[in-house]
Amino acid sequence: MASVLAATPRAEEPVPLREVLARAGAAAERFGRDLQGIVARERYLQTIRPWMGSAPERVAEVPAMTSRRLVASLLLVHDPQTPWQLHRDVVSVDDEPVEGRDARLAALFADPSLEARERLRRITEDSARHNLGHVRRTINVPTFPLLLVHPAYADRFRASDRGTLHEEGATLRLVALRERGRPRVIRGDRLRDVELRALLAIDEATGEIVRAVLTPRGGDLRAHLEVTFARVAGMPVRVPVRLWEWYWVHDVPERDRYVEGEATYDDFRRYTTDASAPQVK
């Protein structure tokens, strides 16, 4: 992706970086409002691959040590405190329906003592048990890059201008971000600080993120997250359509391997409910 995010010279006067970031912040807020209650299908391939001593630059071609295919429904519930938050409900694992899922959902939604967000949190936590590998992660959601430009978090990052791209009639500003100050946005195991850096391609006109490359670093952790956003019929703003990620930790017995994930997103639709459970098929 680094080769894709390469800037070209620009003749006209550029939009000031501060204005680009202001538009990006407004677009992040708009994403949460306009997509409130939107559900999407996630097809998520997770693999364990041997660590070859250097960071992979693309989906690896070496054979996987093991793999797992997840299909899930993702639900966006707008929350100003966690603007990137998606709730993942795993529907099937390796083409087999998740056992007891319907009964578990029915029980959660039949319990009058639980608030809606608590129900969704429990669904997400239960779905996390299907993640493959030895690395516990919570940033593997395609909306996470929105956090970096959201007004609630933007001041945590130092921005620098890396030029422009022109794609499909849009001018994209490349913006490098580096986290500053503490506490960090991401905390690793044993509460270790993880510094977050990123390179974003932002549509200058709309402020929407088109592509994002995130590189968390902290202690013995190395990680990489790429997300592509695109226009999809029926959606008012660009939505995530692909995620690629990998995680490697040095100070664990499994240091000879890393976790890789590749996900695609489609079937965007409105969330509806009946008397017992959400209709997220």
C-alpha positions in Angstrom: 0.0 0.0 0.0 2.9 2.3 0.6 3.6 2.4 -3.2 -0.1 3.3 -3.8 0.1 6.2 -1.4 2.7 8.1 -3.4 2.1 11.8 -3.9 2.5 13.7 -7.2 3.3 17.4 -7.6 0.4 19.8 -7.6 0.2 23.1 -9.5 -2.8 24.8 -7.9 -2.9 26.2 -4.4 -3.5 23.4 -1.9 -6.2 23.5 0.7 -4.5 24.3 4.1 -3.7 21.2 6.1 -5.7 22.5 9.1 -8.8 22.8 6.9 -8.3 19.3 5.5 -8.2 18.0 9.1 -11.2 20.0 10.1 -13.2 18.6 7.2 -12.0 15.1 8.2 -13.2 15.6 11.7 -16.6 16.7 10.5 -16.7 13.7 8.1 -16.0 11.3 11.0 -18.8 12.8 13.0 -21.1 12.6 10.0 -20.2 9.0 9.5 -21.5 8.1 13.0 -24.7 10.0 12.5 -25.6 9.0 9.0 -24.7 5.3 9.4 -26.4 4.9 12.8 -28.1 1.5 12.8 -26.4 0.3 9.6 -25.5 -3.4 9.4 -22.9 -4.9 7.1 -21.7 -8.4 6.3 -18.1 -9.2 7.1 -16.2 -12.0 5.5 -13.0 -12.4 7.6 -10.1 -14.7 6.9 -7.7 -15.1 9.8 -4.4 -16.9 9.4 -1.3 -17.8 11.4 1.8 -17.6 9.3 5.5 -18.2 10.0 7.4 -15.0 10.9 10.2 -14.5 8.4 12.1 -11.8 10.3 10.7 -8.7 8.5 7.3 -7.0 8.2 5.0 -8.3 5.4 4.1 -5.7 2.9 1.1 -7.5 1.5 -1.0 -10.6 2.0 1.6 -13.3 2.4 2.1 -16.0 -0.2 3.7 -18.5 2.1 1.4 -21.3 3.3 -0.6 -20.6 6.4 0.1 -22.7 9.5 -3.6 -22.6 10.2 -6.6 -20.5 9.2 -10.2 -19.6 10.1 -13.0 -18.1 8.1 -15.5 -16.0 10.0 -18.8 -14.5 8.7 -20.3 -11.8 10.9 -22.8 -9.0 11.0 -21.3 -5.6 12.0 -23.6 -3.1 13.5 -22.7 0.6 13.9 -24.2 2.3 17.0 -23.1 5.9 17.3 -21.3 6.8 20.5 -19.4 10.1 20.8 -17.0 8.5 23.3 -16.0 5.7 21.0 -16.6 7.0 17.5 -15.0 4.0 15.7 -17.1 1.4 17.6 -18.7 -1.5 15.7 -20.4 -4.4 17.2 -19.4 -7.8 15.7 -21.8 -10.7 15.8 -20.2 -13.8 14.4 -22.7 -15.9 12.4 -20.5 -18.8 11.2 -17.0 -20.2 11.7 -15.5 -22.2 8.8 -18.9 -22.3 7.1 -20.5 -23.8 10.2 -23.2 -21.8 12.0 -22.3 -20.7 15.5 -23.9 -23.1 17.9 -26.5 -21.6 20.2 -26.3 -18.1 18.6 -30.0 -17.7 18.1 -30.9 -18.8 21.6 -28.1 -16.5 23.1 -29.4 -13.5 21.2 -33.0 -14.2 22.1 -32.0 -14.5 25.8 -30.1 -11.2 25.7 -32.9 -9.3 24.1 -35.5 -10.8 26.3 -33.8 -9.6 29.5 -35.5 -6.3 30.5 -32.7 -5.5 32.9 -30.1 -5.0 30.1 -29.7 -1.8 28.2 -29.3 -2.0 24.5 -25.6 -1.1 24.6 -24.9 -3.7 27.2 -26.6 -6.4 25.1 -24.4 -5.4 22.1 -21.3 -5.3 24.2 -21.9 -8.9 25.4 -22.5 -10.0 21.8 -19.2 -8.4 20.7 -17.3 -10.0 23.6 -18.8 -13.4 22.9 -17.8 -13.1 19.2 -14.2 -12.2 20.1 -13.7 -15.8 21.3 -13.6 -16.9 17.7 -10.5 -14.8 16.9 -7.6 -16.9 15.8 -4.2 -16.7 17.3 -2.2 -15.7 20.4 -2.5 -11.9 20.0 -5.5 -10.3 21.8 -6.7 -7.3 19.8 -9.6 -4.9 19.9 -8.6 -2.5 17.1 -9.5 -5.0 14.3 -12.6 -3.1 13.2 -12.6 -1.2 9.9 -13.9 2.1 11.4 -11.0 2.4 13.8 -9.1 4.9 11.5 -11.9 7.4 12.1 -10.7 7.9 15.6 -7.5 9.6 14.5 -9.4 12.5 12.9 -12.5 12.6 15.2 -12.6 15.9 17.1 -12.6 14.0 20.4 -9.2 12.5 19.6 -7.6 14.7 16.9 -5.5 16.8 19.4 -3.6 13.6 20.4 -1.9 13.5 17.0 0.7 15.6 15.3 0.0 16.0 11.5 2.3 16.6 8.6 1.5 17.1 4.9 2.7 14.4 2.5 1.3 15.8 -0.8 -1.7 14.9 -2.9 -3.1 12.2 -5.2 -5.7 12.4 -7.9 -8.1 9.5 -8.2 -11.5 9.1 -9.9 -12.0 12.8 -10.0 -11.1 13.4 -6.4 -8.1 15.1 -4.9 -6.7 13.1 -2.0 -4.5 14.7 0.6 -1.9 12.4 2.2 -1.5 13.2 5.9 0.9 11.5 8.2 -0.1 11.4 11.9 2.0 10.6 15.0 0.5 10.2 18.4 1.8 12.5 21.1 1.4 12.7 24.8 0.0 10.1 27.2 -2.0 8.1 28.0 -1.9 6.4 24.6 -5.1 5.6 22.7 -4.0 1.9 22.6 -2.8 0.1 25.6 -1.0 -3.3 25.2 -0.8 -6.2 27.5 0.4 -5.4 31.0 -0.8 -1.8 30.3 2.2 -1.0 28.1 1.9 2.1 26.0 1.5 1.6 22.2 2.4 4.5 20.0 0.1 4.9 17.0 1.3 6.3 13.7 -0.7 6.5 10.5 -0.8 7.7 6.9 -4.2 8.7 5.6 -5.5 9.6 2.2 -8.3 12.1 2.8 -10.7 13.4 0.1 -10.0 17.2 0.3 -13.6 18.1 -0.8 -15.5 15.9 1.6 -13.0 15.2 4.4 -13.7 11.4 4.1 -10.9 8.9 4.6 -10.3 6.9 1.4 -7.4 4.8 2.6 -5.7 4.4 5.9 -2.4 2.7 7.0 -2.0 2.4 10.7 1.2 1.2 12.4 1.0 0.7 16.2 4.3 0.2 17.9 5.0 -0.5 21.5 7.4 -2.7 23.5 7.6 -6.0 21.7 4.5 -5.5 19.6 4.6 -4.8 15.9 1.3 -4.4 14.1 -0.1 -3.0 10.8 -3.7 -2.2 9.8 -4.9 -1.0 6.4 -8.5 0.0 5.6 -10.0 1.0 2.3 -13.2 3.1 2.2 -15.4 3.5 -1.0 -18.8 4.7 -2.2 -21.4 2.0 -2.0 -24.9 2.3 -3.5 -27.5 3.4 -1.0 -24.9 4.7 1.5 -24.7 8.4 2.2 -20.9 8.4 2.8 -17.9 6.3 2.0 -17.9 3.0 3.9 -15.2 0.5 4.7 -14.9 -2.2 2.0 -11.6 -4.0 2.9 -9.3 -4.5 5.9 -5.9 -6.1 6.0 -3.9 -6.5 9.3 -1.1 -8.3 11.0 0.3 -8.6 14.5 3.5 -10.0 15.8 4.8 -10.0 19.4 8.5 -10.8 20.3 8.3 -11.7 24.0 6.0 -14.7 23.7 6.6 -18.4 22.9 4.8 -17.9 19.6 7.4 -15.3 18.3 8.0 -17.6 15.3 4.6 -16.7 13.9 2.3 -13.8 13.3 -1.5 -13.3 13.0 -2.9 -12.0 9.7 -6.4 -11.0 8.8 -8.1 -10.0 5.6 -11.8 -8.9 5.6 -14.2 -7.6 3.1 -17.5 -5.8 3.7 -20.8 -5.8 1.7 -24.5 -6.1 2.0 -24.9 -2.8 3.8 -28.5 -2.4 5.2 -30.6 -1.0 7.9 -30.8 -2.8 11.3 -34.3 -3.8 12.3 -35.7 -5.7 15.3 -38.6 -7.8 16.2 -40.0 -8.6 19.6 -37.2 -11.0 20.5 -33.9 -10.4 18.7 -32.2 -8.2 16.1 -32.5 -9.3 12.5 -28.8 -9.5 11.6 -28.4 -12.5 9.3 
